[in-house]
């Protein structure tokens, strides 16, 4: 699935300027427990989370996650946005809850 499709499905907005709308996303992870995210690597995945701290960016960096979607209208700080930019990580935000995001993306064919 293309990132542009994910943005449309989740009615997401971008918090970073490095958005490649043609980026191909193969799977999705959803968690507020970063230890769960670190458990098993998955290529070309996005991370859906309600956590809003620098550790989310560090975890994405370690796991080669290129896109993070903050749920429930969470907005990243300037520090988080700068850290994401320095690591070429795209930050998005949506008003949907984590569970709703998972359902929407799954119903459109994106798997975990």
Biopython code that builds the backbone (N, CA, C, O; Angstrom):
import numpy as np
from Bio.PDB.StructureBuilder import StructureBuilder

atoms = [
    (1, "UNK", "N", (0.846, -1.171, 0.000)),
    (1, "UNK", "CA", (0.000, 0.000, 0.000)),
    (1, "UNK", "C", (0.898, 1.243, 0.000)),
    (1, "UNK", "O", (1.913, 1.284, 0.695)),
    (2, "UNK", "N", (0.528, 2.216, -0.756)),
    (2, "UNK", "CA", (1.280, 3.465, -0.823)),
    (2, "UNK", "C", (0.968, 4.341, 0.396)),
    (2, "UNK", "O", (-0.134, 4.302, 0.942)),
    (3, "UNK", "N", (1.950, 5.118, 0.799)),
    (3, "UNK", "CA", (1.763, 6.013, 1.932)),
    (3, "UNK", "C", (0.623, 6.989, 1.677)),
    (3, "UNK", "O", (-0.106, 7.343, 2.604)),
    (4, "UNK", "N", (0.463, 7.423, 0.448)),
    (4, "UNK", "CA", (-0.629, 8.345, 0.115)),
    (4, "UNK", "C", (-1.990, 7.725, 0.447)),
    (4, "UNK", "O", (-2.898, 8.427, 0.893)),
    (5, "UNK", "N", (-2.133, 6.421, 0.233)),
    (5, "UNK", "CA", (-3.387, 5.736, 0.557)),
    (5, "UNK", "C", (-3.607, 5.707, 2.070)),
    (5, "UNK", "O", (-4.725, 5.922, 2.540)),
    (6, "UNK", "N", (-2.559, 5.445, 2.821)),
    (6, "UNK", "CA", (-2.657, 5.401, 4.277)),
    (6, "UNK", "C", (-3.060, 6.768, 4.815)),
    (6, "UNK", "O", (-3.904, 6.872, 5.705)),
    (7, "UNK", "N", (-2.457, 7.803, 4.274)),
    (7, "UNK", "CA", (-2.798, 9.164, 4.695)),
    (7, "UNK", "C", (-4.275, 9.446, 4.431)),
    (7, "UNK", "O", (-4.957, 10.033, 5.270)),
    (8, "UNK", "N", (-4.762, 9.032, 3.279)),
    (8, "UNK", "CA", (-6.173, 9.253, 2.941)),
    (8, "UNK", "C", (-7.099, 8.442, 3.845)),
    (8, "UNK", "O", (-8.102, 8.966, 4.331)),
    (9, "UNK", "N", (-6.775, 7.182, 4.072)),
    (9, "UNK", "CA", (-7.623, 6.300, 4.892)),
    (9, "UNK", "C", (-7.737, 6.829, 6.314)),
    (9, "UNK", "O", (-8.816, 6.818, 6.906)),
    (10, "UNK", "N", (-6.612, 7.293, 6.859)),
    (10, "UNK", "CA", (-6.597, 7.754, 8.252)),
    (10, "UNK", "C", (-6.888, 9.244, 8.397)),
    (10, "UNK", "O", (-6.882, 9.774, 9.508)),
    (11, "UNK", "N", (-7.143, 9.920, 7.280)),
    (11, "UNK", "CA", (-7.306, 11.380, 7.291)),
    (11, "UNK", "C", (-6.167, 12.017, 8.079)),
    (11, "UNK", "O", (-6.375, 12.886, 8.925)),
    (12, "UNK", "N", (-4.976, 11.562, 7.779)),
    (12, "UNK", "CA", (-3.795, 11.971, 8.539)),
    (12, "UNK", "C", (-3.198, 13.260, 7.999)),
    (12, "UNK", "O", (-3.350, 13.609, 6.828)),
    (13, "UNK", "N", (-2.518, 13.944, 8.892)),
    (13, "UNK", "CA", (-1.762, 15.121, 8.474)),
    (13, "UNK", "C", (-0.301, 14.882, 8.810)),
    (13, "UNK", "O", (0.029, 14.116, 9.716)),
    (14, "UNK", "N", (0.564, 15.551, 8.064)),
    (14, "UNK", "CA", (1.995, 15.353, 8.224)),
    (14, "UNK", "C", (2.578, 16.386, 9.184)),
    (14, "UNK", "O", (2.204, 17.558, 9.166)),
    (15, "UNK", "N", (3.506, 15.921, 10.025)),
    (15, "UNK", "CA", (4.247, 16.810, 10.914)),
    (15, "UNK", "C", (5.671, 17.030, 10.422)),
    (15, "UNK", "O", (6.416, 17.814, 11.010)),
    (16, "UNK", "N", (6.056, 16.345, 9.350)),
    (16, "UNK", "CA", (7.390, 16.501, 8.780)),
    (16, "UNK", "C", (7.265, 16.798, 7.291)),
    (16, "UNK", "O", (6.248, 16.500, 6.666)),
    (17, "UNK", "N", (8.309, 17.387, 6.741)),
    (17, "UNK", "CA", (8.292, 17.788, 5.331)),
    (17, "UNK", "C", (8.844, 16.729, 4.398)),
    (17, "UNK", "O", (8.794, 16.899, 3.180)),
    (18, "UNK", "N", (9.364, 15.651, 4.933)),
    (18, "UNK", "CA", (10.039, 14.633, 4.117)),
    (18, "UNK", "C", (9.100, 13.503, 3.696)),
    (18, "UNK", "O", (9.499, 12.338, 3.697)),
    (19, "UNK", "N", (7.886, 13.826, 3.345)),
    (19, "UNK", "CA", (6.878, 12.815, 3.045)),
    (19, "UNK", "C", (6.984, 12.351, 1.595)),
    (19, "UNK", "O", (6.805, 13.135, 0.663)),
    (20, "UNK", "N", (7.280, 11.061, 1.422)),
    (20, "UNK", "CA", (7.303, 10.434, 0.098)),
    (20, "UNK", "C", (5.976, 9.706, -0.074)),
    (20, "UNK", "O", (5.798, 8.600, 0.436)),
    (21, "UNK", "N", (5.058, 10.318, -0.785)),
    (21, "UNK", "CA", (3.714, 9.757, -0.934)),
    (21, "UNK", "C", (3.709, 8.432, -1.680)),
    (21, "UNK", "O", (2.743, 7.676, -1.577)),
    (22, "UNK", "N", (4.755, 8.135, -2.421)),
    (22, "UNK", "CA", (4.843, 6.876, -3.163)),
    (22, "UNK", "C", (5.546, 5.777, -2.389)),
    (22, "UNK", "O", (5.746, 4.680, -2.909)),
    (23, "UNK", "N", (5.923, 6.062, -1.151)),
    (23, "UNK", "CA", (6.574, 5.062, -0.313)),
    (23, "UNK", "C", (5.674, 3.846, -0.170)),
    (23, "UNK", "O", (4.499, 3.973, 0.175)),
    (24, "UNK", "N", (6.226, 2.669, -0.434)),
    (24, "UNK", "CA", (5.452, 1.433, -0.351)),
    (24, "UNK", "C", (5.522, 0.862, 1.066)),
    (24, "UNK", "O", (6.607, 0.631, 1.602)),
    (25, "UNK", "N", (4.356, 0.641, 1.660)),
    (25, "UNK", "CA", (4.253, 0.111, 3.021)),
    (25, "UNK", "C", (3.669, -1.300, 2.939)),
    (25, "UNK", "O", (2.602, -1.507, 2.362)),
    (26, "UNK", "N", (4.381, -2.262, 3.522)),
    (26, "UNK", "CA", (3.967, -3.667, 3.440)),
    (26, "UNK", "C", (3.151, -4.118, 4.647)),
    (26, "UNK", "O", (2.328, -5.026, 4.537)),
    (27, "UNK", "N", (3.378, -3.481, 5.809)),
    (27, "UNK", "CA", (2.682, -3.937, 7.011)),
    (27, "UNK", "C", (2.587, -2.817, 8.029)),
    (27, "UNK", "O", (3.174, -1.746, 7.871)),
    (28, "UNK", "N", (1.830, -3.099, 9.075)),
    (28, "UNK", "CA", (1.562, -2.107, 10.105)),
    (28, "UNK", "C", (1.811, -2.711, 11.477)),
    (28, "UNK", "O", (1.514, -3.880, 11.718)),
    (29, "UNK", "N", (2.354, -1.910, 12.361)),
    (29, "UNK", "CA", (2.498, -2.296, 13.766)),
    (29, "UNK", "C", (1.722, -1.279, 14.581)),
    (29, "UNK", "O", (1.678, -0.100, 14.232)),
    (30, "UNK", "N", (1.120, -1.723, 15.648)),
    (30, "UNK", "CA", (0.376, -0.820, 16.511)),
    (30, "UNK", "C", (0.669, -1.182, 17.953)),
    (30, "UNK", "O", (0.385, -2.294, 18.398)),
    (31, "UNK", "N", (1.241, -0.229, 18.680)),
    (31, "UNK", "CA", (1.585, -0.530, 20.065)),
    (31, "UNK", "C", (1.950, 0.740, 20.813)),
    (31, "UNK", "O", (2.478, 1.695, 20.244)),
    (32, "UNK", "N", (1.655, 0.722, 22.098)),
    (32, "UNK", "CA", (2.144, 1.745, 23.010)),
    (32, "UNK", "C", (3.244, 1.163, 23.889)),
    (32, "UNK", "O", (3.771, 1.852, 24.762)),
    (33, "UNK", "N", (3.591, -0.091, 23.664)),
    (33, "UNK", "CA", (4.688, -0.742, 24.383)),
    (33, "UNK", "C", (5.860, -0.896, 23.418)),
    (33, "UNK", "O", (5.825, -1.737, 22.519)),
    (34, "UNK", "N", (6.873, -0.098, 23.603)),
    (34, "UNK", "CA", (7.994, -0.116, 22.672)),
    (34, "UNK", "C", (8.756, -1.428, 22.721)),
    (34, "UNK", "O", (9.395, -1.810, 21.741)),
    (35, "UNK", "N", (8.697, -2.116, 23.843)),
    (35, "UNK", "CA", (9.349, -3.433, 23.923)),
    (35, "UNK", "C", (8.698, -4.413, 22.955)),
    (35, "UNK", "O", (9.377, -5.281, 22.408)),
    (36, "UNK", "N", (7.397, -4.286, 22.739)),
    (36, "UNK", "CA", (6.716, -5.135, 21.762)),
    (36, "UNK", "C", (7.165, -4.813, 20.339)),
    (36, "UNK", "O", (7.305, -5.709, 19.507)),
    (37, "UNK", "N", (7.385, -3.552, 20.072)),
    (37, "UNK", "CA", (7.838, -3.135, 18.741)),
    (37, "UNK", "C", (9.242, -3.680, 18.478)),
    (37, "UNK", "O", (9.560, -4.072, 17.355)),
    (38, "UNK", "N", (10.068, -3.701, 19.504)),
    (38, "UNK", "CA", (11.448, -4.173, 19.361)),
    (38, "UNK", "C", (11.552, -5.689, 19.231)),
    (38, "UNK", "O", (12.598, -6.212, 18.847)),
    (39, "UNK", "N", (10.485, -6.379, 19.543)),
    (39, "UNK", "CA", (10.510, -7.838, 19.594)),
    (39, "UNK", "C", (10.794, -8.505, 18.259)),
    (39, "UNK", "O", (11.592, -9.440, 18.200)),
    (40, "UNK", "N", (10.164, -8.050, 17.190)),
    (40, "UNK", "CA", (10.385, -8.703, 15.888)),
    (40, "UNK", "C", (10.383, -7.672, 14.762)),
    (40, "UNK", "O", (9.417, -6.930, 14.582)),
    (41, "UNK", "N", (11.472, -7.640, 14.018)),
    (41, "UNK", "CA", (11.574, -6.674, 12.918)),
    (41, "UNK", "C", (10.686, -7.054, 11.735)),
    (41, "UNK", "O", (10.559, -8.228, 11.387)),
    (42, "UNK", "N", (10.079, -6.046, 11.131)),
    (42, "UNK", "CA", (9.254, -6.232, 9.938)),
    (42, "UNK", "C", (9.635, -5.132, 8.956)),
    (42, "UNK", "O", (9.558, -3.949, 9.285)),
    (43, "UNK", "N", (10.042, -5.515, 7.761)),
    (43, "UNK", "CA", (10.450, -4.533, 6.758)),
    (43, "UNK", "C", (9.252, -3.751, 6.217)),
    (43, "UNK", "O", (8.131, -4.257, 6.155)),
    (44, "UNK", "N", (9.520, -2.523, 5.833)),
    (44, "UNK", "CA", (8.524, -1.645, 5.192)),
    (44, "UNK", "C", (7.241, -1.520, 6.005)),
    (44, "UNK", "O", (6.140, -1.650, 5.470)),
    (45, "UNK", "N", (7.391, -1.267, 7.293)),
    (45, "UNK", "CA", (6.198, -1.141, 8.128)),
    (45, "UNK", "C", (6.073, 0.269, 8.691)),
    (45, "UNK", "O", (7.036, 1.035, 8.750)),
    (46, "UNK", "N", (4.859, 0.575, 9.098)),
    (46, "UNK", "CA", (4.606, 1.827, 9.809)),
    (46, "UNK", "C", (4.289, 1.477, 11.257)),
    (46, "UNK", "O", (3.935, 0.341, 11.572)),
    (47, "UNK", "N", (4.420, 2.462, 12.124)),
    (47, "UNK", "CA", (4.094, 2.282, 13.533)),
    (47, "UNK", "C", (2.963, 3.219, 13.904)),
    (47, "UNK", "O", (3.055, 4.431, 13.707)),
    (48, "UNK", "N", (1.904, 2.655, 14.438)),
    (48, "UNK", "CA", (0.800, 3.433, 14.993)),
    (48, "UNK", "C", (0.978, 3.438, 16.497)),
    (48, "UNK", "O", (1.148, 2.380, 17.104)),
    (49, "UNK", "N", (0.942, 4.619, 17.112)),
    (49, "UNK", "CA", (1.139, 4.675, 18.557)),
    (49, "UNK", "C", (0.498, 5.914, 19.160)),
    (49, "UNK", "O", (0.281, 6.923, 18.489)),
    (50, "UNK", "N", (0.207, 5.804, 20.429)),
    (50, "UNK", "CA", (-0.280, 6.940, 21.198)),
    (50, "UNK", "C", (0.822, 7.557, 22.037)),
    (50, "UNK", "O", (0.612, 8.580, 22.689)),
    (51, "UNK", "N", (1.997, 6.942, 22.024)),
    (51, "UNK", "CA", (3.139, 7.491, 22.765)),
    (51, "UNK", "C", (3.699, 8.691, 22.029)),
    (51, "UNK", "O", (3.757, 8.704, 20.799)),
    (52, "UNK", "N", (4.100, 9.676, 22.764)),
    (52, "UNK", "CA", (4.583, 10.896, 22.156)),
    (52, "UNK", "C", (5.853, 11.348, 22.883)),
    (52, "UNK", "O", (5.858, 12.350, 23.597)),
    (53, "UNK", "N", (6.937, 10.572, 22.678)),
    (53, "UNK", "CA", (8.216, 10.932, 23.283)),
    (53, "UNK", "C", (9.358, 10.538, 22.347)),
    (53, "UNK", "O", (9.146, 9.879, 21.329)),
    (54, "UNK", "N", (10.559, 10.950, 22.711)),
    (54, "UNK", "CA", (11.711, 10.698, 21.837)),
    (54, "UNK", "C", (12.035, 9.211, 21.730)),
    (54, "UNK", "O", (12.650, 8.789, 20.751)),
    (55, "UNK", "N", (11.640, 8.425, 22.699)),
    (55, "UNK", "CA", (11.927, 6.991, 22.641)),
    (55, "UNK", "C", (11.205, 6.318, 21.467)),
    (55, "UNK", "O", (11.685, 5.312, 20.944)),
    (56, "UNK", "N", (10.078, 6.853, 21.059)),
    (56, "UNK", "CA", (9.367, 6.324, 19.890)),
    (56, "UNK", "C", (10.231, 6.496, 18.644)),
    (56, "UNK", "O", (10.317, 5.597, 17.808)),
    (57, "UNK", "N", (10.867, 7.653, 18.529)),
    (57, "UNK", "CA", (11.736, 7.906, 17.382)),
    (57, "UNK", "C", (12.957, 6.992, 17.442)),
    (57, "UNK", "O", (13.353, 6.418, 16.428)),
    (58, "UNK", "N", (13.543, 6.858, 18.605)),
    (58, "UNK", "CA", (14.715, 5.979, 18.770)),
    (58, "UNK", "C", (14.373, 4.528, 18.426)),
    (58, "UNK", "O", (15.164, 3.832, 17.788)),
    (59, "UNK", "N", (13.205, 4.084, 18.847)),
    (59, "UNK", "CA", (12.764, 2.719, 18.539)),
    (59, "UNK", "C", (12.573, 2.553, 17.040)),
    (59, "UNK", "O", (13.001, 1.553, 16.464)),
    (60, "UNK", "N", (11.937, 3.525, 16.409)),
    (60, "UNK", "CA", (11.740, 3.472, 14.955)),
    (60, "UNK", "C", (13.080, 3.441, 14.232)),
    (60, "UNK", "O", (13.244, 2.733, 13.239)),
    (61, "UNK", "N", (14.024, 4.205, 14.732)),
    (61, "UNK", "CA", (15.362, 4.239, 14.128)),
    (61, "UNK", "C", (16.018, 2.858, 14.211)),
    (61, "UNK", "O", (16.581, 2.386, 13.223)),
    (62, "UNK", "N", (15.953, 2.218, 15.352)),
    (62, "UNK", "CA", (16.549, 0.892, 15.552)),
    (62, "UNK", "C", (15.889, -0.143, 14.649)),
    (62, "UNK", "O", (16.566, -1.010, 14.097)),
    (63, "UNK", "N", (14.570, -0.054, 14.497)),
    (63, "UNK", "CA", (13.804, -1.060, 13.757)),
    (63, "UNK", "C", (13.601, -0.704, 12.283)),
    (63, "UNK", "O", (12.878, -1.405, 11.575)),
    (64, "UNK", "N", (14.222, 0.362, 11.820)),
    (64, "UNK", "CA", (14.096, 0.811, 10.428)),
    (64, "UNK", "C", (12.650, 1.082, 10.031)),
    (64, "UNK", "O", (12.248, 0.794, 8.904)),
    (65, "UNK", "N", (11.886, 1.624, 10.939)),
    (65, "UNK", "CA", (10.508, 2.039, 10.658)),
    (65, "UNK", "C", (10.577, 3.455, 10.088)),
    (65, "UNK", "O", (11.139, 4.356, 10.710)),
    (66, "UNK", "N", (10.011, 3.639, 8.921)),
    (66, "UNK", "CA", (10.136, 4.919, 8.226)),
    (66, "UNK", "C", (8.991, 5.887, 8.493)),
    (66, "UNK", "O", (9.113, 7.080, 8.214)),
    (67, "UNK", "N", (7.871, 5.385, 9.036)),
    (67, "UNK", "CA", (6.695, 6.227, 9.261)),
    (67, "UNK", "C", (6.100, 5.921, 10.631)),
    (67, "UNK", "O", (5.907, 4.761, 10.995)),
    (68, "UNK", "N", (5.815, 6.980, 11.379)),
    (68, "UNK", "CA", (5.116, 6.858, 12.658)),
    (68, "UNK", "C", (3.825, 7.657, 12.552)),
    (68, "UNK", "O", (3.828, 8.806, 12.111)),
    (69, "UNK", "N", (2.722, 7.037, 12.960)),
    (69, "UNK", "CA", (1.429, 7.719, 12.982)),
    (69, "UNK", "C", (1.006, 7.861, 14.436)),
    (69, "UNK", "O", (0.778, 6.869, 15.128)),
    (70, "UNK", "N", (0.903, 9.105, 14.893)),
    (70, "UNK", "CA", (0.427, 9.376, 16.243)),
    (70, "UNK", "C", (-1.098, 9.430, 16.213)),
    (70, "UNK", "O", (-1.684, 10.142, 15.397)),
    (71, "UNK", "N", (-1.726, 8.688, 17.092)),
    (71, "UNK", "CA", (-3.181, 8.587, 17.121)),
    (71, "UNK", "C", (-3.763, 9.543, 18.164)),
    (71, "UNK", "O", (-3.027, 10.168, 18.928)),
    (72, "UNK", "N", (-5.081, 9.647, 18.183)),
    (72, "UNK", "CA", (-5.821, 10.443, 19.165)),
    (72, "UNK", "C", (-5.393, 11.918, 19.216)),
    (72, "UNK", "O", (-5.332, 12.530, 20.282)),
    (73, "UNK", "N", (-5.097, 12.469, 18.020)),
    (73, "UNK", "CA", (-4.723, 13.888, 17.918)),
    (73, "UNK", "C", (-3.484, 14.262, 18.733)),
    (73, "UNK", "O", (-3.326, 15.418, 19.126)),
    (74, "UNK", "N", (-2.618, 13.302, 18.983)),
    (74, "UNK", "CA", (-1.373, 13.602, 19.693)),
    (74, "UNK", "C", (-0.463, 14.377, 18.747)),
    (74, "UNK", "O", (-0.344, 14.037, 17.571)),
    (75, "UNK", "N", (0.172, 15.414, 19.263)),
    (75, "UNK", "CA", (1.035, 16.251, 18.443)),
    (75, "UNK", "C", (2.455, 16.193, 18.980)),
    (75, "UNK", "O", (2.680, 16.411, 20.170)),
    (76, "UNK", "N", (3.417, 15.899, 18.108)),
    (76, "UNK", "CA", (4.807, 15.808, 18.549)),
    (76, "UNK", "C", (5.401, 17.186, 18.852)),
    (76, "UNK", "O", (5.024, 18.194, 18.254)),
    (77, "UNK", "N", (6.328, 17.195, 19.789)),
    (77, "UNK", "CA", (7.033, 18.433, 20.122)),
    (77, "UNK", "C", (8.036, 18.765, 19.015)),
    (77, "UNK", "O", (8.295, 17.946, 18.133)),
    (78, "UNK", "N", (8.590, 19.964, 19.073)),
    (78, "UNK", "CA", (9.611, 20.357, 18.097)),
    (78, "UNK", "C", (10.830, 19.459, 18.216)),
    (78, "UNK", "O", (11.465, 19.139, 17.211)),
    (79, "UNK", "N", (11.161, 19.050, 19.427)),
    (79, "UNK", "CA", (12.297, 18.149, 19.642)),
    (79, "UNK", "C", (12.066, 16.805, 18.939)),
    (79, "UNK", "O", (12.969, 16.277, 18.290)),
    (80, "UNK", "N", (10.872, 16.266, 19.070)),
    (80, "UNK", "CA", (10.540, 14.991, 18.420)),
    (80, "UNK", "C", (10.558, 15.146, 16.904)),
    (80, "UNK", "O", (11.073, 14.284, 16.193)),
    (81, "UNK", "N", (9.996, 16.243, 16.413)),
    (81, "UNK", "CA", (9.980, 16.469, 14.960)),
    (81, "UNK", "C", (11.395, 16.615, 14.409)),
    (81, "UNK", "O", (11.693, 16.098, 13.332)),
    (82, "UNK", "N", (12.267, 17.311, 15.130)),
    (82, "UNK", "CA", (13.642, 17.483, 14.671)),
    (82, "UNK", "C", (14.388, 16.156, 14.681)),
    (82, "UNK", "O", (15.136, 15.860, 13.749)),
    (83, "UNK", "N", (14.192, 15.356, 15.722)),
    (83, "UNK", "CA", (14.831, 14.044, 15.808)),
    (83, "UNK", "C", (14.363, 13.138, 14.670)),
    (83, "UNK", "O", (15.162, 12.411, 14.079)),
    (84, "UNK", "N", (13.080, 13.186, 14.372)),
    (84, "UNK", "CA", (12.535, 12.399, 13.259)),
    (84, "UNK", "C", (13.136, 12.860, 11.938)),
    (84, "UNK", "O", (13.523, 12.037, 11.109)),
    (85, "UNK", "N", (13.215, 14.149, 11.743)),
    (85, "UNK", "CA", (13.793, 14.701, 10.516)),
    (85, "UNK", "C", (15.255, 14.283, 10.365)),
    (85, "UNK", "O", (15.690, 13.931, 9.269)),
    (86, "UNK", "N", (16.010, 14.320, 11.454)),
    (86, "UNK", "CA", (17.420, 13.922, 11.428)),
    (86, "UNK", "C", (17.591, 12.445, 11.071)),
    (86, "UNK", "O", (18.640, 12.040, 10.570)),
    (87, "UNK", "N", (16.553, 11.641, 11.334)),
    (87, "UNK", "CA", (16.623, 10.209, 11.078)),
    (87, "UNK", "C", (15.774, 9.776, 9.890)),
    (87, "UNK", "O", (15.533, 8.584, 9.697)),
    (88, "UNK", "N", (15.316, 10.748, 9.090)),
    (88, "UNK", "CA", (14.490, 10.470, 7.911)),
    (88, "UNK", "C", (13.251, 9.646, 8.236)),
    (88, "UNK", "O", (12.895, 8.731, 7.493)),
    (89, "UNK", "N", (12.605, 9.968, 9.332)),
    (89, "UNK", "CA", (11.378, 9.295, 9.744)),
    (89, "UNK", "C", (10.219, 10.256, 9.514)),
    (89, "UNK", "O", (10.258, 11.410, 9.942)),
    (90, "UNK", "N", (9.206, 9.775, 8.845)),
    (90, "UNK", "CA", (8.023, 10.582, 8.549)),
    (90, "UNK", "C", (7.069, 10.503, 9.738)),
    (90, "UNK", "O", (6.782, 9.417, 10.243)),
    (91, "UNK", "N", (6.583, 11.656, 10.179)),
    (91, "UNK", "CA", (5.624, 11.713, 11.279)),
    (91, "UNK", "C", (4.266, 12.160, 10.758)),
    (91, "UNK", "O", (4.150, 13.177, 10.074)),
    (92, "UNK", "N", (3.250, 11.387, 11.090)),
    (92, "UNK", "CA", (1.873, 11.701, 10.730)),
    (92, "UNK", "C", (1.027, 11.718, 11.988)),
    (92, "UNK", "O", (1.425, 11.178, 13.020)),
    (93, "UNK", "N", (-0.131, 12.334, 11.903)),
    (93, "UNK", "CA", (-1.065, 12.338, 13.016)),
    (93, "UNK", "C", (-2.486, 12.159, 12.517)),
    (93, "UNK", "O", (-2.837, 12.577, 11.414)),
    (94, "UNK", "N", (-3.299, 11.522, 13.360)),
    (94, "UNK", "CA", (-4.703, 11.306, 13.030)),
    (94, "UNK", "C", (-5.553, 11.462, 14.285)),
    (94, "UNK", "O", (-5.068, 11.302, 15.404)),
    (95, "UNK", "N", (-6.812, 11.773, 14.082)),
    (95, "UNK", "CA", (-7.729, 11.897, 15.216)),
    (95, "UNK", "C", (-8.256, 10.542, 15.687)),
    (95, "UNK", "O", (-8.776, 10.428, 16.797)),
    (96, "UNK", "N", (-8.122, 9.517, 14.844)),
    (96, "UNK", "CA", (-8.651, 8.199, 15.188)),
    (96, "UNK", "C", (-7.904, 7.575, 16.368)),
    (96, "UNK", "O", (-6.735, 7.878, 16.611)),
    (97, "UNK", "N", (-8.589, 6.717, 17.079)),
    (97, "UNK", "CA", (-7.965, 5.935, 18.151)),
    (97, "UNK", "C", (-7.148, 4.809, 17.528)),
    (97, "UNK", "O", (-7.339, 4.469, 16.361)),
    (98, "UNK", "N", (-6.250, 4.241, 18.299)),
    (98, "UNK", "CA", (-5.369, 3.187, 17.814)),
    (98, "UNK", "C", (-6.168, 2.023, 17.235)),
    (98, "UNK", "O", (-5.858, 1.539, 16.146)),
    (99, "UNK", "N", (-7.173, 1.582, 17.940)),
    (99, "UNK", "CA", (-7.997, 0.458, 17.500)),
    (99, "UNK", "C", (-8.689, 0.764, 16.176)),
    (99, "UNK", "O", (-8.747, -0.087, 15.289)),
    (100, "UNK", "N", (-9.208, 1.974, 16.047)),
    (100, "UNK", "CA", (-9.880, 2.372, 14.809)),
    (100, "UNK", "C", (-8.905, 2.402, 13.635)),
    (100, "UNK", "O", (-9.243, 1.966, 12.534)),
    (101, "UNK", "N", (-7.705, 2.912, 13.865)),
    (101, "UNK", "CA", (-6.692, 2.939, 12.800)),
    (101, "UNK", "C", (-6.385, 1.534, 12.316)),
    (101, "UNK", "O", (-6.302, 1.283, 11.113)),
    (102, "UNK", "N", (-6.218, 0.622, 13.261)),
    (102, "UNK", "CA", (-5.919, -0.769, 12.893)),
    (102, "UNK", "C", (-7.042, -1.344, 12.039)),
    (102, "UNK", "O", (-6.784, -1.978, 11.016)),
    (103, "UNK", "N", (-8.271, -1.129, 12.452)),
    (103, "UNK", "CA", (-9.418, -1.645, 11.709)),
    (103, "UNK", "C", (-9.518, -1.045, 10.318)),
    (103, "UNK", "O", (-9.772, -1.756, 9.346)),
    (104, "UNK", "N", (-9.321, 0.252, 10.224)),
    (104, "UNK", "CA", (-9.394, 0.918, 8.920)),
    (104, "UNK", "C", (-8.322, 0.399, 7.966)),
    (104, "UNK", "O", (-8.609, 0.086, 6.811)),
    (105, "UNK", "N", (-7.101, 0.310, 8.448)),
    (105, "UNK", "CA", (-6.018, -0.143, 7.573)),
    (105, "UNK", "C", (-6.181, -1.611, 7.213)),
    (105, "UNK", "O", (-5.914, -2.006, 6.079)),
    (106, "UNK", "N", (-6.617, -2.418, 8.166)),
    (106, "UNK", "CA", (-6.827, -3.850, 7.895)),
    (106, "UNK", "C", (-7.946, -4.035, 6.858)),
    (106, "UNK", "O", (-7.828, -4.860, 5.951)),
    (107, "UNK", "N", (-9.012, -3.273, 6.998)),
    (107, "UNK", "CA", (-10.133, -3.407, 6.057)),
    (107, "UNK", "C", (-9.765, -2.962, 4.647)),
    (107, "UNK", "O", (-10.446, -3.312, 3.683)),
    (108, "UNK", "N", (-8.692, -2.194, 4.527)),
    (108, "UNK", "CA", (-8.203, -1.770, 3.212)),
    (108, "UNK", "C", (-7.036, -2.625, 2.710)),
    (108, "UNK", "O", (-6.417, -2.312, 1.693)),
    (109, "UNK", "N", (-6.747, -3.704, 3.436)),
    (109, "UNK", "CA", (-5.769, -4.677, 2.941)),
    (109, "UNK", "C", (-4.384, -4.639, 3.552)),
    (109, "UNK", "O", (-3.538, -5.455, 3.185)),
    (110, "UNK", "N", (-4.119, -3.716, 4.477)),
    (110, "UNK", "CA", (-2.795, -3.677, 5.100)),
    (110, "UNK", "C", (-2.784, -4.648, 6.284)),
    (110, "UNK", "O", (-3.657, -4.591, 7.149)),
    (111, "UNK", "N", (-1.818, -5.513, 6.313)),
    (111, "UNK", "CA", (-1.743, -6.540, 7.358)),
    (111, "UNK", "C", (-0.613, -6.257, 8.332)),
    (111, "UNK", "O", (0.245, -5.408, 8.087)),
    (112, "UNK", "N", (-0.627, -6.980, 9.434)),
    (112, "UNK", "CA", (0.411, -6.819, 10.442)),
    (112, "UNK", "C", (1.621, -7.657, 10.111)),
    (112, "UNK", "O", (2.601, -7.646, 10.855)),
]
sb = StructureBuilder()
sb.init_structure("model")
sb.init_model(0)
sb.init_chain("A")
sb.init_seg("    ")
for serial, (resi, resn, name, xyz) in enumerate(atoms, 1):
    if name == "N":
        sb.init_residue(resn, " ", resi, " ")
    sb.init_atom(name, np.array(xyz, "f"), 0.0, 1.0, " ", f" {name:<3s}", serial, name[0])
structure = sb.get_structure()
